[in-house]
Amino acid sequence: MDILCLGRKNVIVVNGGTNDIGSNSTKRSGISIMMTLFMQKYNNTNIIVVNISHTRDLAKDSKTNLEIGHSTPN
């Protein structure tokens, strides 16, 4: 399906993961820029961006889970 055909009655759901959360911040900021450009380009469609959830196979106080906590709104 071509996303240019989507309209106001359609929804795009973007669900991020934790695979790259431990990578350098330059890569993460690049993703933020690309996401912003994507949302501006396809503003004729509803877009939902899902928060990154904590990794269940790591301790709550692991570096990855602490970074996730700091990168998502409370």
N, C-alpha and C positions, 0 to 999 in steps of 0.2 A: 504494500500500500504506500502510495506517495503521500508524504505528510503535508505537501502543499495543498492537497485536497481536503484536509481537515478544516473544520470550522468551529463556531462557538458551541455547538452541541457535542463536540468531541473532547476527549481528555487525553493528555500525554502524561504518564507517570514516570518520573525519573527516580530510581531507587539506587542510591550509592552503596558501596561496600567498604570494608575495612582493609582490603588488600594493600592499598597504597597510603594508608594513614601514617605509617612510619617513615615514608619517604621525605625528601627534602621539601621545604616550604615553597620553593620556586615552582616545582611541579604542581603543587596544590593550588597556588595562586593562578597558575595558567588554566587549570580546570575551572576555577571560579570565573575567569574572564570568558572562557568558551561557553560556559553555562549561561552567563549574562547575555552574550551575543545570540545564543540559540533562542532564549526567551524573547529577546527583542525582535528577532526575525520572524518567529512564529507566534506573534501576539494575537493572532486571530483565533487561537485555540487555547483552551484551559490547560495550564501546565501545573502539575503538582510535583514538588521536589520533596522526597521523603528524607527525614533525618537519618544519619548513620547510627545504627544501633550498636551498643556495646558488644564486643566479641565474647561469646559465652564460654569459649574454651580457654580464656585467659582469666587471671585474677582481676577483681574489680580495680585494684590499685596498680595494674600493669601499665607500662608506658603508653601502649596503644590505647587502652581504655581511658586513661587520663587525657590523652590528646583528643579523643572523641568528645569527651566532656567539655573541653575548652573550645571545640570548633562548632558546637551546636548551641543554639539559644536555649536558655532555661525556661 
